[in-house]
């Protein structure tokens, strides 16, 4: 009888453990619900402003009741736009909110927030916001958008399902009288963007797109082990942003003509209809001349491959090649001189210490082009129309630098798809992701405005280059191209990534990997710090990267960090000593330690050092939800110190060991502040405590933590 009671009590405990386990798995498996709960409410009452130079600081402010009444917004759905009417007709409200009624619904506060924002910012003329998908009360697949991006808008209607505008600012805009509502609205947005008015992105979720149960379950089933899957459009075909391209073709072509840059829409290798602009004659009545400037030293084979690839793909013939050599010697220089005669390029030879910026500026001084194409010697051209496409984009008066998508050689892995200014510094988003997939609403498919593009392949008007002062020679190796793009952005110009122009980049063949040595790492950090000394208002801010996205990863993840993600994460020591018993040692406890190291958390805002222990463990053949997990460090006298330990979601363990039960939270993390422990070498052990019995399991992980300063 007592045995039955004991088993019943144990079953109750196990069910409770399973309930708590499942709740924590749910919390750690999707950041977005946690962001909605903890971060989204903080935005209520904030008034955001898109100041020049990416100032995204929130301004506190609230409207009076009288002010809210005065600034009521008229709300119009896309499907309400009939043959003879548009949102300006009817009641004369000062603010119009327009949304896609057929595809979703407004957030509960969208209209009131729009009215409040316009009242608080008299200089704002139009706003748009972020959006997500919604099934019942389940919100998922957030689309956190960039600040106003004219080239992105011409690529596809990224304003999405919601926008609001001040009636008086656009009262004279002529609406299309025919076509579907979404086509007419897109045409309206493009016409509005051509006015000298202020269009502002507000980083709040104002629109919820309708989703089916099937779509919601499909999203929930995505593998959380790989962040790329969560942001791969192909995994959510219902979220693809390039449907109905043919419907929008005339609207886009007419917009190009109105802006004085006629062209065509050309399908690329992925079926995306890309804008390709006609090349216009210069003021001198001739076709623009392009100078391709290639810095190179001691890389004759690499350089030859680069130049031959340019010569093979020359749909635009009006160009020259200028090679800048800072000191090749002996047989290499002789080969280069012979190659100069064979391939017909200008060879500028000037021995000097390596300074990429100085080499670029020297090449420009020797070049004759109206346009400058900076090209690394380790790049390889892959398509005929690359120069023609980049030149057409660079002609636009609002455009500064134009970049290309770069892939690692002999692969479809992305090396560069635009520069993003993260909290850790400038970075290449989607690096090493397969370009066979589209990511985060076409970031590697459409023409996207961005804060910067790499000088490995960058085109810019010569006048723009000279007015910006060229490349800063104080930045010898790293971030000189980012600094240049920052300068262009501060002058009101947009940097554009042409994802339909693809080159191979044999990265780091020229000068090696910056992170290989401590000396190079130190130099990299110094040049990064110098970059932000020159551009303090861009410190950890990027107007083309939404503040609702994580600023410390190369994937497009929502800006919610679990405890173990945070740079300020600290887990201390527990005061009670652990009296380890010999019978606790058990080889059924399987442990893998990924790292037990001193680690620097480095970003442009903080620099912290911690001792970190991280790995994963499970009990073979047992229900792991019933165990708590504890890291122990063995002291010199044989005693044990217990660390506060965080459990971490590890779906990779589930994938590897599907037969093991409830091992989703098999990860463990501990982060110790320097000074917590005396200097020494500490063997790392792991202790499992069964919450449903008195069982204890311990195992030596085989790893040690070396504490070298206090």
N, C-alpha and C positions, 0 to 999 in steps of 0.2 A: 504493500500500500504506500509506504513512505517512498519507495522507488518511483512509483507513478507520479506522486506529488512532486518529487524532485525533478523528474523529466518534464512535467507540465510547466514548472517554474522556469526551467532552462529553456524550453520552447518559447515561452513568453519573452525571455531575455533576448533570444536569438532573433525573434521577429522585430523587437525594438531596435536591435543592432542593425538589422537589414533596412528598416525604415530610415534610420539616421544615415546609413551608408548611401541609400538611393537618393536621399535628399541632397547629400553633399556631392554625389556624382552629377546630379542635375545642375547644381550650382556651378560646378567647375567645368562642365562640358560645353557651356555656351555663355560667352561673356555678355551678350546683348541683354538678356533679361536682368542681369545684375546691374548693367549700365542704366537700364530703364528705372530700376528701383533706387539706385544710389546716386547716380550722376544727373539724370534728366531733371529731377525736381529742382536741382540747384539753378537751372536755367530760368525758372519762372521768375519774372520780375527783372531779369537782366535785359539791358538794351545794348545789343552788339553794334559795332560799327566797323566797316571796312575802310579804315584809314589808308592813305598811301603808305607804301613800304610795309604792308602786311601787319599793321597794328590791330591785333585781334582782341585787345583788352576789353573786358566787359565793363559797361558803365551802369551803375545802379540808378534806378529811377522808376517812379510809378506815376500814373496819370490820376488826376482827380476824377471824381465821378462825372463832373460837368464836362471835363475834357474828353472822357470816353464817349459820352453821349454825343458830343459835337463831332467826334471823329468816327461815327458808325461806318462800317464797311458794307457796301452792297456786295452780295455773293452771287456769282454766276457760274453755272456748270458748263462744261464744253458742249454738252448736248443741247443746251438752251440757245445756242447761237444759230438762229434761223436764217432764211434767205435774205430777209430785209431788216434784220436787227443785229445789234452788237451790244456789248456791255455798257456803252455810253448812254443808251436809251433807257427810258423809264425814270425811276426816282433818281434825282441828282445828288447822289452821295459823293463826298470828296474822295473816298477810297474805294476801289473795286478789287475784290478778291475773285480770282478765276481758278477753277479747279476741274479736274477730269471726273465728272460725276459717274461716267460709265465705267471707270476703272477703279474707283475707290471712294474714300470719304476724307473730309478734313479732320484734323485733330480737334478736340473740343474747344481749344482756345485760339485756333488759327486766325479767325476774323478779328477777335479782340486784340490779339497780339499785333496783327498787321496795322490796325488803327492806332494802337499805342506807339508803335515804332515810328510811323509816319508823323505823329504828333510830336514825338520827342526829337525827330531829326527832320527839320524843314527842308534840308537839302537833298533828302532821299526822294527818288522818283519811282523806283520799282524795287521790290524785294522778291526773292525766291528762297526756298528752304530745303531741308532734307526730307527724306521719306523712307518708308519701309513697307513690308508686306504684312498682312494681318488675316488670320483665320480665327474666327470667334474673338477671344480676348488674347490670343497668342500673336505677339508681334515678332517678326524675324526678318532676316536678310536686309539689314539697313543699308541705305544708299546715302552716304555722307559725302556731299558734293564740294567742289572747289569754289573759291570766290569767283566773281565774274570773269569769264574766260571766253572772249569773242570767237576765237578759232574753234574751240570746243563746241560752242553753240552752233556754228555753221556746219560742224560735222554731224551733229545730231541734236535733237531738242532736249538737252540735258536739264533744262529748268524743271522738266518732269510734270507732275500732276498738280502743282500749286505755284501760283505767283500772285502778287498783289501790286497795284500801281496807283499812283496819284492821278485822278481823272484829268486835272488841268494840264499835267505834263504831256499827255499823249492824246488829247482830245481831237487833234487834227490828223491822227494816223488813219490812213484809209484801210479799212478791213476788206479782205476778200469777200466776195458775195457768193461764191460757189465753193464746193468742196466740203469734206468732212470737218467737223468741229476741231479736231486735233491739228489738221493741216492748216486751218485758218488761224488758230491760236499760235502755231509755230511761225507762220508768216508774220503775225502781229509782233511776236517777240523779236524776230530778226529786224523788223522795221524800227522797233523801239530801241534796239541796240545801236542803230545807226544815228540816233540823235545824241546831242551832247548833254546827256542826262546821267544821273548817278544811279547805277544799278547795283544793288547790294545783296550779298548772300548772308542769310541769317542762319547760323548753325543750330537750328532746332528742327525737330521732326514735325512738320505741318500736315503731312499727307500720308494716309495708310492705304496702300493698294490692296485690292481684294485678292484673296488667295483661297484655294480650295483645300479641303482636308488632305487630299492626295499630295498637293504641293507642300503643305506644311510637314507632312510625314516624310516626304522626300528630303526636305531640308534637314530635319532632325536626324535622318539616317546617314547624313554625310559623315565621313570619317573625321573626327575631331583631332586625330593625331597629326594631320597634315593641314596647317592653316591655309595653304594654297587652295585646297578643295573647297573650303568655306567661301572663298572669294572667286572661284572659277565660274564664270557665267555659264559655261557648257554644262555644269552640274545642275544648273537651274534654268533649263531652256525657256521657261515661262518668264524669266527675268531678263532675257537678252534685250539689249537696248537698241538693236539695229533692225527691228522689224519695220515693215512698210517703207523701206528706203525709196522705192519707186514712187510712192505717193508724195514724198517730200522733194522729189528731184526738181520740179519746176520752181518750187518755193526757194530752194537753195540757189539755183542758177540765176533767178531774178535778183536775189540778194547780192550775188557776186557782181552782176551788171550794175546795179544801183551804186555799188561802192567803187565803180570805176576799174574793177579788175576782173574782166571777163575770163571765162575758162570753160572747163567741162568737168563732168563727174566721170571718173574712171574706176571700174571695179578692180580691186587689187587681188592678190592671190587668195584672200579669204572671203572674197565676194563683197567686201565693203566698198561702197561708192565714195571714193575719195575726191575732194576738190583738187583739181590741177589747174593752175592759173596760166593764162597765156603770157608769154614773155613780151614785155613792152620795150620799145626802143628808148635809149637814153635821150637826154636833152640835145645831144650832138647828132641825133638822127641815126644812130647805129645800134646794133644789138649789144647788150651789156657784156662786158668782158670779165671773166672769172679767173682769179689767181688762186691756184691750189698750192698751199704752203705746207711743206712736209719737213719737220725737224727730224734729223737723223744723224747717228754717229755709229760707226763700226757695225752696221747692220745691213750690209750691202745685199745679201740674199733676200732679206725681209723687204727692204726698200724696193728691190727689183720686182718682187711679186706684187707689191702695192701699185707701182707705176704701171706695170703691164696690165693689171686689172682695170686701172683707170682708162688706159688706151683701148682696151677691149670693149668698154662700155661708154661710148661717147656719143649719145644721142644729141647732146648739145656740144657743138664743136668749138665754140668761142671761149677758149680757156688756155691758160699756160700752167706749167708746173714749176714751182720754185722749191728746191731742196736746200735746207739750211743745215750745214755740217759744222759742229763745234769742235772738231779735232780728230777726225779719222786720220790714221797715219799709215805709211808704208804701202804695202800691196793693196790694202783696202781702199786707200785714197786713189790709187792708180785705177783700180777697177771702177770706182765711182766716176772718174773722169772719162773712162771709156764708155761707161753706161750713159753718161751725159750726151755723148755724141750719138749713140745708138738710139736712145729714146727721146732725145730732143727736149731737155729741160734745162732750166737755169740753175747752176750749181754755185751756191754761196758758201764759201769756205772761210771760217773765222774761228781759229782755236780759242777756246775759253772754257772756264769751269761751267759745268752743266747748270743752265738756268733756262727752263722751258719758256718763261715769259720773255726773256731777252731774245731767245731764238725766234719766237713768233714775231716780236716787234721788228727784228732785223729783217725777217722774211718779208714783212709788209712793206718796209722801206725800199726793198728791191723789186717789189711787185708792181705791175701796171694795171691791175684789175679794178673795175668798178665795184666788184664783189669779191670777198675773201672767203675761201673755203679752207679752214684749218683741218689738217688730216694727219693722223698718226702714221708713221711708217709701217706699223704692224696691222694696219687695216687693209681689208681686201674688198673691193667693190664687187657686187653680185648682180646688178641689174642695169640695163641700158639707160633708163630714164631718171636715174638718181639725181644727177646734177640739174636736169631740167626741172624736176619737181621741187627740189630745195630752192632753186633760184626763183621760181615763180612765187613761192611762199615768202622768200626774203625781200621781194619787191614791195610787199604790202607796207604801207606807211606806219602802221602801228606795231610792226614786228621788229624785234631786235635780232636775236640769234635764232637760227633754225638748226635743229639737230636731227639725227637719224637713229633708228633702232639698231643696236649692235648685238650680234650673237657670238657666242664662243665658237671657234672654228670646228668644222665637221660635226656640228650638232644643231639642235633647235633650242638650245639653252640661252636665255636672255642674259646679256652682260650689261646692257644699258637701255633703259626705256624712260629716260628723263631723270633729272636730279630732283630729289626731295630734301628739304631742309629739316631734318629730324632733330630731336632734342640732343642726340649724340653727335650731331653735325651733319653735313651734306652726305647723302647716301643714294645709292641706286636701288630703287624699289624693284621688286620682282627678280632680283639677280639670281641666276641659276634656275629659274623656273622655266618650264618648257613653253616655247612660243606656240606650240600646237593648241594650247588652250588660250581662251580670252579670260582676262582677270579684271575683276572689280569694275564692271560696266565699261568694258572695252578700253582699259588703260593702255593696253599694248596693241590696240586695233585702230582707234580713231586718231585724228590729229588732236592732240591735247596741248593746251597752254600749261606751262610749268615754270617754276622759279629758275631753272637752269638746265642747260644741256652740256654734255661733255665736249671738250675741244678735240677729242679723238676724231670727231667729225662734226664740224660746226661751220655754218655759213652766216655771214653778216655783211651788210652794206659797208663799203669802205668809209663813207662819211660818218656812219654811226660808230665804227671802230675808232676813228680818229677823234671824234667829239668826246668819246668816253675815255680818251687817254690811253687806249690800247691795253695791253696786259701789264699788271703791276709787277715790276721786276723785283720787288721786295718779297714776293711769293715765288721762290725759285722753282719748287718742285710740285707741290700739291695745292689744290684749291684756287689756283690762279684763274682757271676757267670759270669756277663758281663765282669768284670775286668779280670777274668781268660781267657775268650775267646779272649779278646783284646790282652792279652799276647801271646796266641797261634798264633793269626793272625800276630802279630809283629815278630814272629819267622818263618813266611812263611807257616803256616799251615791253612787249610781250615776247617771251621765249616760247617757241613752238616745237614740239616733237612730232616729226613726220613718221608715224609708225609704218607707213607704206614704203619707206626707204630703208632698206636693210643691207647692212654690211657685216662681214665677219671681222672680229677684233681679236687678234692674237695677243691678248692682254699681257702686259708686263714683260714682253720680250725685250723691250728697249732698255729698261733700267731696273727690272726686278720688282718684287712685291714689297710695298712700303712697310709691311708688318713683319718682315723676316727677321729683323734685328732690333735690339733695344735702341740703337742709335737712330734708325729710321723711324721707329715709333715715336721717339722723343721729338724728332724734327716734324713729323706729321702733326703732333699735338701743338707744337709751337706755331705752325703755319695755320692750323685751324683757329687757334686763339687770335692770331693776327687778323684773320678774316673777319672775326666778329668785332674786333677793335675798330676795323674800318666800317663795319655795318652793324652797329649795336642794335638798331631797331629790328633787325632780322634774326636776332639771337633766339634760337629755338622756335622760330615762327616761319610759316610758309603759307602765303595766301592761297596757294593751289593745293594745299593738303589740309583737310578738314580737322579742326581741333577735336572733333569727336572720334578721331582715329588715333591709335597708339603711335606715339612719336619715338619709339625705341626699337622697332622691328621693321623688316623689309617687306612684310606682308600687310595687307589692308585689313587690320583687325580693329574692332571697336575699342575705344579708349577706356577700357576697364582693366585694371591689373589685380590679379590675385596677390595674396600676401607675399608669396615667394617670388613674384615677379618684380617687386618694388626694390629700387636701389637702397631704400632706407629700411629694408626688412632686417630685423634683428630678433634672434631667439636666444634667450639667456640660459643660465644654468639653474637647475632645480636644487634647492637647498638640502632636501632629504637624501642621504647617501643610499646607494643601492647595495644591498648585501647579496651578492650573486652566489647562488648555490651550485655546486658541481653538477647536480642532476638536471639543471636547466639547459645545459649544453645539448643541442639537438641538430643533427644534420638535415632534418626535414625543413628547417628554416633556410630558405634559399635567398642569398643576398648578393646584389650587384651594386658596387659603389661606382658612380660615374665620375665623381671628383671629390677630393678632400684637399682643398688648396686655399691659399691666400688669393683673394680675387679683388681686383679694382673695378668698381662701377664708375665708368668715365662717361660723362656727358658734358655739354657746354654749361650746364647749370650747377652741377654738383660733381664732386670727385670724392668717392668714399672707398675705403678699404674694409673688407670683411674676411673672416675665415669661413669658408663655405663647405658643407658636406652635403652631397646630393646623390641619390641613387634610387633603387627600388628593391622590394623584397616581398616574399609571400611564404606561406606555410604550405608545403606540398600536400595535395590531396585533402585539404581542409577548407571549411567555409571561412574565408579571410575577413568577412565583415565583422566577425566577433572579436577580432584582435585589435588592441591598440599598439602603436609602434613607437619605439624610443631609441634614440642614439645614445650610446655609452662611450665614454673615453676612459681608457685605462691609464691610471697614474703610475708614477715610478714605484710607489710602494705597493702596487697590486690592487689598490682600491679603484672604484669606478665612480666617475662623475656623469650624471645624467643631464642631457641637453633637452631644452624645449624643442619639440620636433613638429613640423608641419607636414600634413599628408598632402600628396599631390596626385592629381588625376593623371594616369598613365595608360591611355588607350593602346599604346604600342605594346604594352605587356599583354593586354587582352588579345591582341592580334597574334602575338607570338605563341601564347599559351591559352588557347580557347577552352581547353579542357579543365583549367583551374577555375575555382569558384570565387566570384566576387573579388577580383584583384584589380578593379578599376582604380582604386585609391592606393595602389601599391607603392607609389612614389613617396620619398621622404626628403625633407630639406631642413637644414639648420644653418643659420648665419650668425656668427659670433663677432661681436665688436672686439677689435684689438685691445688688449689689456684685460680681457675677461679671464684669460688663463695665463699662468706663468710660462716662460719659455720652456720648450721641450718637445719631445716627440711622443705623440699619443696614439696608440693603436685604437682603431675604431671598431666597436662592437654594436650589434643590434639586438634589442630586447623586445619580444612580443609578449603582451599580457592578455590572457583570455578574459573577456568581460563576463563570460558565462560559467567560469569555473576558476579554480585556483592555479591552473596551468600557466607556467612561465617557460619561454623558449629563448635561448640566447645563442649567438654565433659570432665568432671572430670574422670580420669581413675581409681580413687580409690587407686592409688599407691603413695608412697612418696619416695623422694630421700633424704637420710640422709648424709649431708656433715659434717664430723667430724674432718677434718683438712684442713689447707689452705697451 
